[in-house]
Amino acid sequence: MSKIITYSPAFTIVPTYECFNRCSYCNFRTDPHQSPWLELDKAKNILSRLQNQKITEILILSGEVHPNSTRRQLWLQRIYDLAQLALSMGFFPHTNVGILTFKEMSLLKEVNFSMGLMLEQLNPNLLDTVHRHAPSKIPDIRLQQLEWAGELRIPFTTGILLGIGETSQDRIDSLLAIAKIQGKWGNIQEVILQPYSQGSQEELQKESVSNAEILEVIAIARKILPESITLQIPPNLINNEELLLKSIELGVRDLGGIVPKDEVNPDYHHQTLENLHQTLNKALWQLKPRLPVYPQYYSWLSEDLQSKIQ
């Protein structure tokens, strides 16, 4: 068995925090028109400061402008331009900006090595609770995104949220749905198991998911999901060294993007890479960097993107 745990040396660029959804557990969003959009010249200054810091992935993470908004096309163009800028400066863009049309996904594929969208949970009853004010969290719409990514041959990251009001069966159903899509298209390169962790900016304010539940879900996920999917947990949401190592024993093989600031969970900071190396080395695991696209998907990329890897 390989004793390697991977991570992506990453930095997050936020085109805008504004979002027409209002999930009660969100610590990221602002109301529409309340967040200035990131200008390209400012983004270029940010990226230029990163060029000698061993960062490879630029995660483009945005709030959602309403599909019917007159500003939707401008928003999409800004995301495209930011990815193109990152590419031109030697970085590897990965975009996660919520629900997109097939045409929008096809366009962004041109300037991204991979893309992502959390499935979250498939139980429609959450539309009456945490997703009451979140129209784009309709489960069928989110499943459709994973299908379209497969059809478009986009290497894709998805995942489930743990502790937002779902049942154990809900978690199983969501994982089974991901496994089914992987069987059909083979486009899911990794699945994030993301525990709800109470934040200072949210409405929900409930207890974070327990360590026992996290371990239970990891074990279930590894049984349900095909081996072609890498299991990922965010190490900043794992509250002790023992839990991290137990998660790895159960099948986690990736720690996701290690970033200076977790924009989704800003109250939870990442450990230093040195500390993570020490923790893993004690259990004879090696921590190694990776790109936001896994090697088995290189052939899915355009010739231009493939040339940047080489």
N, C-alpha and C positions, 0 to 999 in steps of 0.2 A: 504493500500500500504506500502511495506517495505521501510524504510527510510535509507537504507544502500547503500553506494557506496564502491566498492571494488578496491583494487590495489594489485599488486604483489611486495613484497620487493625483488628486483632483482639486479643482477650484470651482466655486459656483458663481455663475453670472446670472443676475435676475433682471430680465427685461422690464418687468413691472410686478409689484406686489398686489395690484388691484385684481379683484376676482369677483365674478358675479355669483359664485357659490358662497355659502356661509356655513361650513361644517362646524359643529359646535366644539370639536376638538382641535381646531386649527390655530396655530401660533404663527402663521405666515402672512395671511391676507390683510389687505385694506379694502375699503369700499371702492367701487368704480369711481374714477376721476380723482382719487385721493392719493395716488402714487405716481410721481413723475416717471416717465419711461427713460430707460438707460440710453443715453446718446452714444453714437458710435465712437466719437472722439474720446469720450470718457472711458469707454470700454477698451479702446486701444491703449490708453495710458495704463489701465489696470493690467492688461495682458502683457504689456512690455515689461512691467515690473516682475512678472512671473517667469520670464523666459530663462532665467538662470537658476531656478529653484526646483528643478527636477519634477515639475508638474507636467503631466501629459494630458489628462482629461479636463476638458472644460464642460462642466454640467450647466446646461442652459435650462433654468428652472423658473417657470413663470406662473403667475396667476392667470386666470382665464378671462379673456374679453368675450362677452356674449356672442354666440354665433350670428345673431341678427344685428349686431351693433354696426353702425356705419364706420367704426374704427377697426373692425375685425381684420380687414385686408392690410391695413397699416401695421397692426400688431404682428400679423404673420410675417410680413416683410421684414420687420425689425428683428424677429427671431432668426429668419433666414440670413440676414445681413450679419448678425452677431456670430452665427456659426461659420459663415464664409470668412469673416475677419479672423476668427480663431484658427481656422484652417490655414489661412495665408501666413499666420505667425508661427506655424509649426505645431499647433496643438491638435487634439483629437476631440471634436465636439460630440456630446451625447445630449439629446434634447428630451425634456419631459415637461410638457406644457399643457397637459390635460387633453380633453376630447378634441379630436381633429376630424375633418372630413377625409375621405379617401384621397381626394385631390391634394389636400394640404399635406397629408402624410407623404404622398408621392414626391411633392416638391421638397420637403425637408430631408427626405432620404438622400438627395443629391449632395448635401453638405454635412451629413452626420454619419459617423461610423456605427452608431447604434442609437436606439430611441427607447423610451420607456413610458409606462403608465401603470400605476398600482391598480390592480383589480379591486382591492380593499376587501369587500365581502359581498356575496351574491344575495343575501337575504333582503328582499324588498321591504321588509318591515322596518329596516333602518331608515327608510324614507320618511317614517313617522317620528323618528327620534333624532339621531345625530345628523342625518342628511335631510332634515325637514326643509331646509332652505338651500338645498344643493341640487339643482336640476340635472347637472351632468353626472350625478352619482347613480343614475338609474342602471342597475346591473347589466341589462341586455346591451345598453349602449357601450359600456366598458368592455364587455366580452367581444363586441363587434370590432373594437379597436385592435384587440389581439388577433382576431381573424384577418383583418385587413393588413396588419403588419406581416402576417404569414404570407398572404397573397402577394404582397409587395416585396417579399424577401428582405425584410428589415430585421436585423438581429435585435432582439427585444428583451427588455427587463420588465418584469411585473412582480407582483407580490400581494400579500394580504396583511391587513392590519389586525392586531390582536388586542382585544379588550375594549372594543367600542360598542359593546352590547350584543355581540353575536354569541351563538351557542357553539358547543363543540361540534355538532353536526354541521353547522354553517361553515366552520373552518374546513371540515372534510369535503363538503360540497364544492367550496371554492377551489380547493386544491385539485379535486377531480376534474373540474372544468378546465383548469390550466393544463392538466395532464392530457385531456382529450384534444385540446388545440395543438399541443406539442406533437401528439401522435399524428395529427393531420398535416401540419405544416413544418414542424421542427424548428421554429423560429425563436423559441423562448430559451435564451442562453442562461438566464439566472432568475431565481425567485427570491425576493426579500421577505423574510418573516419579521415584521416590524411591530414590536410591542408598543402599545399605547403608553406614553409616559407623560404624566401631568405637566403642563406648561403654564407659564405665568400670564399668557395673553389669551387663553382660550375661555370659552363659556362653560365647557363640560365639567371640569374640575372634579373628576372622580379618581379613585385609587388606581394607580398604575397596575398593569397586569402582573401576576405573581411569577416568580422564578419557576415554580413547578409547572405552571401552564406553558411557559416558554419552552421548557424542555420537552413537554408532552407534544407540543405542536411540531417541534423539530423532528422528533421520532416519527410522527405520523406522516409528515411531509416527505421524509426520506423514503418511506414505504410506498407512498402514493405516486410521487413524481418519478419519471424516468431518470436514469443515471445521466442522460445527456443534459439535464438541467442542474446547474450548480446552486446549492443553497447558500444564501447570504444572510447574515445578521449585522445590524449596525452596532459596532462595539461600544459606542458612546451611550447606547440605551441598555447595555448589559452591565449590571451594577456591581459586579465583583469578578475577580480573577477566576474563582472556582466555577462560576456560571459560564464564563467564556470557554473555559477548557472542556467543561461537560458538553456544551453546545457543539464543540468541534468533535468530540468523541461520538456524538450522535449523527454527524454527517455534514455539518457546516464546513464549507471549504473556501469561503470568501467573506471579506469584511467590508466590501463596498468601497465607496469613495471616502478616503480619509481627507477631510477638508478643514481649512482654518476655522470656518463657521458652518455649523449645520443649520441651514436656513429654515428647514422644516421643524427642527427641534432646537431652537436657539438657546434654550436653558441647559442643554446637555453638550458639553464640549468633549472633543476627542482627546484621548491620551496621546502623548508624543509617540512617534514611531519607535523611538528607543525603548520606551516602556513596553510597548506591544511586542517588540522583538524579544525582550527579556522574559516576558510572561510566556510566550510561545516556546522559546528555546528551552525553558526549564522542562517542558513536556515533549521536547525533541521535535517540535514543529518549526519550519522555516517560513518566515514572512517574506513574500516576494511581490514586487509590483507587476501589474498587468495593464494592458490597454483596455479601453471601454468596449472593445469588440474582441471576442474570443477567437483563437486561431481557426477553429473549424468553420467560421463564417467569413473568413477573408475573401473567399471566392464569390460571395454574395455582393461584394462592394464593386463600385465602378472602377474602371482601370485607373482613374485619377486618384481615388482614395487608396486603392491598393498600392500605388506607387509611393504614397506618403508613408505607408508602413515600412516598405522596403528601404 
